[in-house]
Structure formats: structure tokens, C-alpha cells
């Protein structure tokens, strides 16, 4: 069975290194990961590291499967959405960053594939758009204060 994938490409007006630091700081994940209320982690993230995220009553374990600062970061979910992988790719353009977010899911049945391919598409688009908007909210925090004379 083929995987179901959803991709969102957008840009933010913040340098690539700052966006990468924001996305890979577990303490900041509730600021941008939709519905995340807290993260438990042992050490700084790196390939193979695991962390636990709380989404209200739901708890999900993640394993970092890609970590190449300051350009790529990805994880595999080990909880309710087992089989989902999310990847972030950052490309710097001067003082801004092109952000590519890709969710990939390997369904276990034809019915699941149909559901993921058609019904889940709108939900994935909403989830990825919300994620980009939360990262964009970080833009204002990263800008230097304007000086008034």
C-alpha cells in the first residue's frame, strides 16, 4: 500500500537558524504544535531521541528520525497516530526562511488509505496551515524592537 502524504510550503520572515531553534526546542513546542499542552523530554533533541507530548488527555511519544541543523528535522509518532511521520525542511533566503512541512502516513488497510487520502486531506491542510500560522506568530518575537525618535 502506498503512503498518504500531505505537504505545505510557505515562508516566514525569520532567519533559518532561528526557525530551526524554535521548532526543535521541546519547551517551545506547545507554542507551535497544534493542541499540544506540554512536552516531556530528557535531553536536547537529536536523531534517535524520544520525547512525550501531551494533547489534553492524549499522550503521544515521538522519536526524532531526522535531525540535521539548521535545515531538516523530522519525527515518527508512536502513539494514537502510530505510523505518522512529520518532516520539516528549511531553506534560507536572506533574512527569511522557506518552510516545507510534510506529513507521511502508512495506512494498514485499503479503507484506511481511502479515508486518509480523501477525508483526512482537509484536516491535514488545516493542521499544517495552523502550524505555519503559529510559526509565523514567532516572527514578531524575533524582530528587533523598532526605535522611535
ZIJO-V669990 format. One record per residue. N is the residue number from 1. RES is the residue in one small letter. OMEGA is omega in radians with two decimals (NA if undefined). NEAR is the number of other ideal C-beta (glycine too) atoms within 10 Angstrom. Layout:
n: <N,N>
res: <RES,RES>
omega: <OMEGA,OMEGA>
near: <NEAR,NEAR>
This chain:
n: <1,2,3,4,5,6,7,8,9,10,11,12,13,14,15,16,17,18,19,20,21,22,23,24,25,26,27,28,29,30,31,32,33,34,35,36,37,38,39,40,41,42,43,44,45,46,47,48,49,50,51,52,53,54,55,56,57,58,59,60,61,62,63,64,65,66,67,68,69,70,71,72,73,74,75,76,77,78,79,80,81,82,83,84,85,86,87,88,89,90,91,92,93,94,95,96,97,98,99,100,101,102,103,104,105,106,107,108,109,110,111,112,113,114,115,116,117,118,119,120,121,122,123,124,125,126,127,128,129,130,131,132,133,134,135,136,137,138,139,140,141,142,143,144,145,146,147,148,149>
res: <x,x,x,x,x,x,x,x,x,x,x,x,x,x,x,x,x,x,x,x,x,x,x,x,x,x,x,x,x,x,x,x,x,x,x,x,x,x,x,x,x,x,x,x,x,x,x,x,x,x,x,x,x,x,x,x,x,x,x,x,x,x,x,x,x,x,x,x,x,x,x,x,x,x,x,x,x,x,x,x,x,x,x,x,x,x,x,x,x,x,x,x,x,x,x,x,x,x,x,x,x,x,x,x,x,x,x,x,x,x,x,x,x,x,x,x,x,x,x,x,x,x,x,x,x,x,x,x,x,x,x,x,x,x,x,x,x,x,x,x,x,x,x,x,x,x,x,x,x>
omega: <-3.13,3.11,3.03,-3.09,3.07,-3.07,3.04,3.10,-3.13,3.11,3.07,-3.06,-3.14,3.11,-3.06,-3.10,3.13,3.11,3.14,3.13,3.13,-3.10,-3.04,3.06,-3.08,3.13,3.13,-3.08,3.08,3.11,-3.05,-3.11,-3.04,3.08,3.14,-3.13,3.11,-3.13,3.04,-3.12,-3.09,-3.01,3.07,-3.12,3.03,3.13,-3.13,3.13,3.09,3.05,-3.11,3.11,3.11,3.08,-3.00,3.13,-3.09,3.11,-3.13,3.05,3.11,3.01,3.12,-3.10,3.10,3.14,3.13,-3.12,-0.10,-2.98,-3.05,-3.13,3.11,3.12,3.01,3.14,-3.10,-3.10,-3.09,3.12,-3.14,-3.11,3.09,3.01,3.11,-3.10,3.09,3.05,-3.13,3.07,-3.12,3.07,-3.09,3.13,3.13,-3.08,2.97,-3.07,3.07,3.10,-3.11,3.03,3.13,-3.13,3.10,-3.14,-3.09,3.13,3.11,3.11,3.11,3.12,3.13,3.13,-3.13,-3.08,-3.06,-3.04,-3.08,-3.08,3.14,3.13,3.12,3.12,3.11,-3.12,-3.12,3.09,3.11,3.11,3.12,3.14,3.11,3.07,3.10,3.12,3.10,-3.12,-3.07,3.12,-3.10,-3.13,3.06,3.13,3.11,3.13,3.07,-3.14,NA>
near: <10,8,14,22,15,19,14,16,13,16,14,21,14,23,18,21,14,17,23,21,15,19,21,18,15,19,9,14,19,17,14,19,19,14,12,16,12,13,17,12,16,9,8,10,20,10,12,9,16,15,18,16,23,15,16,8,6,12,13,17,15,25,15,17,14,16,17,12,14,17,14,14,21,20,22,19,18,15,14,10,14,13,16,19,20,23,18,20,17,21,13,16,11,8,10,16,22,15,22,15,21,16,21,16,22,16,18,11,9,9,9,16,17,13,13,21,16,10,10,18,12,9,11,18,13,11,18,20,14,14,21,17,12,16,21,16,12,18,14,9,10,14,10,5,5,5,5,4,2>
